[in-house]
Amino acid sequence: MFDKIEPLKLTRDILMPNYDIPPNFASQTEYLRHLSYEGAKRKYGELSMATKERLDHELGIIDNMGFPGYFLITQDLINAARELGVWVGPGRGSAAGSAIAYTLGITNVDPIGYDLLFERFLNPERVSMPDIDIDFDDEGRQKVIDYVVKKYGRNQVAQIITYGTMAAKLSIRDTARVMELPLSEADRLAKLVPMKPGTKLKKILVKTIKELSKDYQPEDVQNIEKLQEIAQANTLEGEVLRMAHSLEGSVRNTGIHAAGVIIAPSDIREYIPVSTAKDADLFVTQYDGKYVESAGMLKMDFLGLKTLSILKDAVQNIVLRYGEDHRIELDDIPLDDPKTYELFQRGDMIGIFQFESEGMRKHMRDLKPTNIEDLIAMNALYRPGPMDNIPTYIARKHGKEAVKYPHPMLEKILKPTFGIMVYQEQIMQAAQIMAGYSLGQADVLRRAMGKKKKSEMEKQSAIFVKGAAVKGVPEDQAREVFSIMERFASYGFNRSHAACYAILAFQTGFLKANYKPEFMASVMTHSKNDLTKLKFFLDECKRMDVEVLGPDVNESHLNFTVNAEGKIRFGLSALKGVGEGPVNEIVAERDKNGPFLSPYDMVRRLPLKAFNKRVMESLIYGGAFDFFSDLTRAQYFLPSGKFNTYMEHLLKYGNVYQHQKETAANTLFGASEDAMVPQPEPPTHTTWNLMEKLTKEKEVAGIYISGHPLDDYQVEVKQFASCSIDRMMQFQNATVRIAAFVNSANHRFTKRGDGFGFFSLEDYSSTTEIALFKEDYQQFKNLLEPGSCVLVEGTIRMDRYRNEWTLKVNNVHLLSSLLEKKTSTIEIQLPLAQIQPKMLDRLETLFKANRGQKTLRFAVIDPKNKQVVRFLSEKRKVKIDHELTA
């Protein structure tokens, strides 16, 4: 029986799909050389000897390793993507170090100009499959996959499976559900697990508290101690933890790799097992990404990058506003643009790819970058580990600290980074310069340093010292430099990748610096489904003095765009219920026959299958009909004739009008306009108050468009609120005052009949939920009705049961009565130049209308002479409220 067993060999060399070359070329190698040199002429013009040597060097390695087909397939996909109108990134990862990739158009960063190393990408000393990851704009990525399927056939293309495993918190929740532990208890147990990445039950339930204290914060250690006590107890909770400990790491579910695509030489089922999946149109491999290449399959990563979509739409916004002759080509953006560097120097980088975090913005303000090398270095340094070198880099750039080099031989390669080893390529070049390594050998050294394997490091150290001796470097100096290289190699970053993404960041910054509204309109278009981000970017527009207008049927497009005055106009598709079809109909009709003159004109001209009741309702709620000033938003929803609303009456009128017009067109004499159905008379004029208006806006847009409920209480917010909702958790164990609008109230009862409630609060920055129980609930529930604007005083404290910081409410005030309750005096500031009889008369009328018991003071300001004179009104007392201060 043993002899009948057939051993299966699952591993094999990579099997390339067939790539047809023109008949006048003898081999793929010859064709690759032809394409490379043709591309080099376009990129470099006349080729220098050094450039030819670099191309020949790379072509020789590619040919010897058997990868010409891989480069041909990759360049074909990328060129096809560009022809399909898909934007392709400048490159990512070590592939940008290849001059062949650059000349073929696979990457778009000159590796010779930026001193990038080919051997970091493809090492002849360590044969492995090249890995070229490609960024496409996230909206066009699917077009490239469709091209691959069309070119190679559906049966030769597959997506890659992923296996999801149970992490610590998830294993607790899943086990608790099966063992019927109450959800609240399961939630409490899961929240005791520290948030630190890499935390495992196998670690925190087994190691001693003393051992764990080295890796975790004191608060986390306390929670771990509780978990260990519970795990040892003979309770249901303890049993859940013990079982979760056993199940942790088990495969729980499958998914599909976000970027990976497999291309087989023929029907993929002949090579590896595949399956179908409900969320994939293609076959799905049963080997995950870790093993699928070992089985001989060509894996390509097609990554969707939102930044490319933002840039693409920003350029389109520029063309829409200024015309086709103003179209920006990213490759033509000058990398020395002063306005862009000023933007980075100010830290004005919200919306800028890889540079928008608060920490990075702070460092950029300190650094004040002046060239692209600064951006490349910061992109590489702003990561755990090398981040500690940022202050040194900044100090050395500004001459506040002397630049030191590990050895004089390394000055040339370390000069751009002020003596600091920032990039992996610098480690490789140091080994080449000081110890005579080839770049292939230097890459092997770099990898060994990163893995920190003691035996390998001892071997490499001996090779380095010996090679350095040949170049006249004493042993003690060689060992010292090797030690410095070893330390930096553990976190040195890939310069090729940093260069690509720094250039992409600069291009993004260029558009923000030079085309502010067009850029921000694109950013908001790609954030319209994330309301938190959309609000954030709307605030950024305010800060930048870029006005954002609400939707308008006569000016808006599908997405956020910029009008002729440089103001951003809300996109119609940002409104719920308004899809791409109706918007396209509106824009097409508007472009063809001019703007809509009235709502009657709209329903007469638009096809009512697309422009239906739901669409019209959303447009009215969102303010897109406000251009028709003869009608208010409220009037559209009043009864009209036999119809429930005037809006329905309008749609019926449009339907009848279009039918009559169509019928008349088919008759001999047609019909005059007088014979057509008359337009319906509008209902009695009425308006919504601000709160009604804003509520409807939020219903369809998810945000307030024309204002905010707190807008009427600017004085109260400024005088009495101590912080905003998004910042309140910074004040742990302290008292805060939050001015907010009550979004919703959820009133409940306990089994004993005691009332309690949950209340959603919102301010300009964010939302939060507060819980009230017992006496607090009875005291404050009537003040926290939906629609109320309130000041909530409370303490940020740790909720021991839920194991999280929460706001404990101490008091609640209505903003509308706050000034009267909390203020004893009001001071009116009067610029001297503005004091005129008419203004004094208006003030007198205002004070008479607001008589009260509060002290009234005046401050007359003379800015020219820098003087202020204050007076107390002895006769006049006022009531300080919202009406007086509005």
C-alpha positions, 0 to 999 in steps of 0.5 A: 500500500505504501508504494501506491501512495502518490507524494504530492508536490504542492510547491512549484516555481512561478508559472507566468501567464502567456504574453504575446510579443510582436513577431519581429522580436525573437524573445521577451528579453529582446522586446523588454529591452526595446520597450525600456530603451524607447521609454528611456528616450522619452524620459531622459532624452539623450541617454548618458553612458551612466544611464545606459549602464544602469539600464543594461545592469538591470536588464541583465539581472531581470533576464538572468532571474527569468522575469522579463515576462513579469515586467511585460505583463505589469507594464501592459496592465498599467498602460491599459489602466491609463488608456482606460482613464484610471489614474496610476500612482507614482509607485510604491515600495522598492519597485521605484528603485528600478530604472526599467520600471520607470522607463516602462511607465510602471513607476513614475519616480526617477530612481537615478535622480533620487539615488534609489537602489535596484538591488533593494527591489530585485536582489541577484544574491537572493532569488525571489519573485519581484513584487510590484504593488500598484496604486490605482484611483479607488474608483477606477481599480475595478476597470483594471481588474475587468481588463485582466479578466477580459485579456486572460479569461475569467477561468484564469483569474482569481481573487485571494482568500483570507482567513479571519481568526479570533483575537482576544476580545472577539474570542471572549464575546463569541465564547460568552454568546455560546455559553449564554453569559449575559451580553453586559457581562461579556462586554465588561470582560472584553473591555478589560483586555488592554487595547495595546496591539498584539495583546493575547490571552495566551500572554496576559492570562499566563504571565505574572503581573510583574512580567506584564508590568514592563509592557503595559500601563498601570491601568492596563495592569490593574485590568489584567489582574482582574482578568486573571482573578476571574479566569481562576474562579469557578464561575461562568465568567471564569469558564468563559475566559478559560475557553476563550483562551483555548479558542484564541487564534482559531479560524473564525471566518473567511474573507477576500483579500482587498488587493490581491489578484491571481493570474494563471497560465491557463484554467486556474482549476488545473493548478490550485483549489478554488471556490466561488463566494457570494461577495466575489464575481471571480473564483477565490483561491483556497490558499491564502496569500501566504501560500498561493505564490509557493503554489506557482501562481502569479500574484499582483496587488491592485490597490485602490488609493483614495488620494488618487481619486481626490487628485483626479476629481480636483483636477476635473474641478479646475477644468470645470471652473477654468477650462480645459487649457488649465488642466493640471498634469501631476508630472508637470507640477514643479517640486520647488513651488514656494506656495506649497512649501509655505503650506507645509511650513505652516503645518496646513496639511489637513487633507494632505496624503500621509502628512495630515496627522496632528503630530506630523503637522507639529513637526513640519511647523518646526522643520519648515521644509524647503525641499523634497528631500525634507518631505522624503525624510519626514515620511520615513522618520514619522514612524515608531522607532525612527520618530525619536530622530526627528528633533535631531534632524530638525535641529541639524537642519537649522544649524542648532546642532552640529552634523556628525557622521559615523565615519568620513567615508559615509559623508556623501550618502548621509549628507542629505539626512544630516548624518542620520541613517534614515533609509534602508538604502543608506545601510546598503550603501554604507556596506558597499562604500566601507566594506566592499559589499556588492549591493546584492550582498548589502541587501542580504546584510540589511535583511540580517540586521533587521532579523537580529539573528545572533549567529548571522550577525556575528558572521556578517560583522566579521565580513564587514570588518574584513572588507573595511580593513581592505579599505584601510578602516581600523577594526575598532572603527569598523565595528563601531560603524557596524554597530550604528548600522545595526541599530538603524537597520532595525527601523530604517525605512525604504527610501524608494517608498518614501520618495514615491509617497512624499512626491504624491504628498507634494502634488496633493499639497500643490493643489491645496495651496494653489487651488484651495476650493477645487481641492477641498471640493474633491476632498469633501466629495470623497468624504460624503459618506462619512459624516464625521469627516465631512463635518471636519472638512467643512470646518477646514473650509471655514478656517481657510475662508473657503465658502461652502454653499448649499445644494442648488438645482441650477448650479450643483453637479453630482459631487461637490464642485466650485462655481465661478466665484470660487465658492464650493457648491454642495453636490446633489448626490450628497442628499439621501434619495437623490441618486446619480440618475436624477442628478444626471437628468437635471444637469443634462437638461440644465446644460442643454436648455439653460437654468430652471426658471421656477419649480413649474419649469422644472416639472415641465422639463424633467422626465418625471420617472427620474424626478419623482416625489422622493427626489423632489422632497430631498432636494427641497429639504436640502435647500436645493430649491431655495433659488426659487425665492417665490416659494419657501420650503414649508409651502411645498408641504402644505395641502393644495387642492385635492393633494396632500402637499403642493409638491404632489400637486406640482408633480401632477401638473408636470405629468399632465403638461408633458402628456398634453405636450406629447399629444399635441405634437402628434396632432395636425395643428398642435396646441397653444400654450394657453390651452395647456393645463394651468400651473397650480396656485401656491398655498398661503405663504409660511416658513419653517423656523430655524430648528425645523429647517435644520432638522429637515436638512439633517434628515436628508444630508446627515449634517446641518447645511445652512446653519447649526442649532447653536448658532443662535447662542454664540454668546452663551457658548463663548461665555459659559462652555469650557470645552467641546464634546470632542475634547471633553475626555481630555479632562479626566476627573475634572469638571466640564461645561458642554453647550449642546443641542439635544438630538434624541431622548430615550426614556425607559423604566426599570423592572421596579418602575423607576425611570431612566434615560439616554440622551444624545447631545451634539455640538459643533465638533461631535456627538455624545450620549449621556445616561441619567438615573434615579434623582438625576433623571427626574430632575433634568429629563424635562430640560433634555427634550429633543430640540433643546439647546442646553449647557450640561455641567458634569465630571469626566469620571471612570465608569467602573462597571463599563470600564470607560470614561464617561460624563457624570451630569451634575447640572443642566441649564437651558441656553435660552435662560442662561444669560439671565440666570448666570450674568449680573452685568453686561458691557456694551463696547462702542467704537468711538467712530461709530457713535452716531445719533441713529445708533444711539436711538437704536440702542435706546429702543433695544434697552426699553424693550428689554427692561430688567434688573441687570447692570448696564455698562458702556466701553467707548473705544478709541483705537487710534489713541489706544484708549478705552473709557468706561461708563456705568448706566445709573438709570437704565437696567436691562434683562440679559437674555438671548434677545438682547445679545442676538 
